[in-house]
């Protein structure tokens, strides 16, 4: 994990270690996504020789866990919670409600009928 962490982090925008880890995972995944897709294409291509496919599978299995998309977890950017997070806003329910009531989220207003 230390090999992927940035040398200098601006910690003012992060709340806790989980949010820093999530940010690191997202950056690493974005960096290695095309390489993983290429290896997966080689593995699935049955017209290639079996040795090349096996070599690609070995390379894919030896890649760091942070390069996988399943490692990314939606977390609240304000509190770091992983449950009850709205994907579009990347906020948990309660911080979303407070920001919406204060008018900090454009286009969102309290529903009334």
C-alpha positions as CSV (number, residue, x, y, z in Angstrom):
1,X,0.0,0.0,0.0
2,X,2.9,2.4,0.8
3,X,4.1,2.1,-2.8
4,X,0.8,3.6,-4.1
5,X,0.4,6.4,-1.5
6,X,1.3,9.9,-2.7
7,X,4.5,11.3,-1.2
8,X,2.7,14.5,-0.2
9,X,-1.0,14.4,0.7
10,X,-3.2,17.5,1.3
11,X,-4.8,16.2,4.4
12,X,-7.1,19.2,4.8
13,X,-9.9,17.6,2.6
14,X,-9.7,14.1,4.3
15,X,-11.5,13.1,7.4
16,X,-9.9,9.9,8.5
17,X,-7.7,7.0,7.4
18,X,-10.5,5.1,5.6
19,X,-11.2,8.1,3.4
20,X,-7.5,8.4,2.6
21,X,-7.3,4.7,1.7
22,X,-10.4,5.0,-0.4
23,X,-8.9,7.9,-2.3
24,X,-5.7,6.0,-2.9
25,X,-7.6,2.9,-4.1
26,X,-9.6,5.1,-6.6
27,X,-6.4,6.7,-8.0
28,X,-4.6,3.3,-8.3
29,X,-7.5,1.7,-10.0
30,X,-7.8,4.5,-12.5
31,X,-4.1,4.2,-13.2
32,X,-4.0,0.5,-13.9
33,X,-7.5,0.0,-15.4
34,X,-6.4,-0.2,-19.1
35,X,-3.6,-2.6,-18.2
36,X,-6.0,-4.9,-16.4
37,X,-8.5,-4.8,-19.3
38,X,-5.7,-5.7,-21.8
39,X,-4.7,-8.7,-19.7
40,X,-8.3,-9.9,-19.3
41,X,-8.8,-9.6,-23.1
42,X,-5.7,-11.8,-23.7
43,X,-6.9,-14.4,-21.1
44,X,-10.3,-14.6,-22.8
45,X,-9.0,-14.7,-26.4
46,X,-9.1,-18.4,-27.3
47,X,-7.3,-17.9,-30.6
48,X,-4.0,-17.0,-28.8
49,X,-1.6,-19.7,-27.7
50,X,-2.2,-21.2,-24.3
51,X,1.2,-20.2,-23.1
52,X,0.6,-16.5,-23.7
53,X,-2.8,-16.7,-22.0
54,X,-1.3,-18.4,-19.0
55,X,1.4,-15.8,-18.8
56,X,-1.3,-13.0,-18.9
57,X,-3.3,-14.8,-16.2
58,X,-0.2,-15.0,-14.0
59,X,0.5,-11.3,-14.5
60,X,-3.1,-10.4,-13.6
61,X,-3.0,-12.5,-10.5
62,X,0.2,-10.9,-9.3
63,X,-1.1,-7.3,-9.6
64,X,-1.8,-5.4,-6.4
65,X,-5.3,-5.7,-4.9
66,X,-5.9,-2.0,-5.2
67,X,-6.0,-2.3,-9.0
68,X,-9.3,-4.2,-8.8
69,X,-12.6,-2.4,-9.1
70,X,-14.1,-4.5,-6.3
71,X,-11.8,-2.9,-3.8
72,X,-13.4,0.5,-4.3
73,X,-16.1,1.3,-1.7
74,X,-18.4,4.3,-1.7
75,X,-17.6,6.5,1.3
76,X,-19.0,9.7,2.5
77,X,-16.6,12.6,1.8
78,X,-17.7,14.4,5.0
79,X,-17.9,11.6,7.6
80,X,-16.2,8.6,6.0
81,X,-19.2,6.4,6.5
82,X,-19.6,3.5,4.0
83,X,-23.3,2.8,4.5
84,X,-26.2,4.9,3.3
85,X,-24.1,6.9,0.8
86,X,-25.8,8.6,-2.2
87,X,-23.5,7.8,-5.2
88,X,-24.2,11.0,-7.1
89,X,-23.4,13.3,-4.2
90,X,-20.9,10.9,-2.4
91,X,-22.5,11.8,0.9
92,X,-24.2,9.8,3.6
93,X,-27.9,10.4,4.4
94,X,-27.5,12.8,7.3
95,X,-24.8,15.1,5.9
96,X,-26.7,15.2,2.6
97,X,-29.9,16.3,4.5
98,X,-28.0,19.0,6.4
99,X,-26.3,20.4,3.3
100,X,-29.6,20.3,1.3
101,X,-31.5,22.2,4.0
102,X,-28.7,24.8,4.2
103,X,-28.9,25.2,0.4
104,X,-25.3,24.0,-0.2
105,X,-26.3,21.4,-2.9
106,X,-27.5,23.1,-6.1
107,X,-30.7,21.8,-7.6
108,X,-31.8,20.0,-4.4
109,X,-34.7,21.4,-2.3
110,X,-37.0,20.0,0.4
111,X,-40.0,18.2,-1.1
112,X,-43.4,19.5,0.1
113,X,-46.9,18.8,-1.2
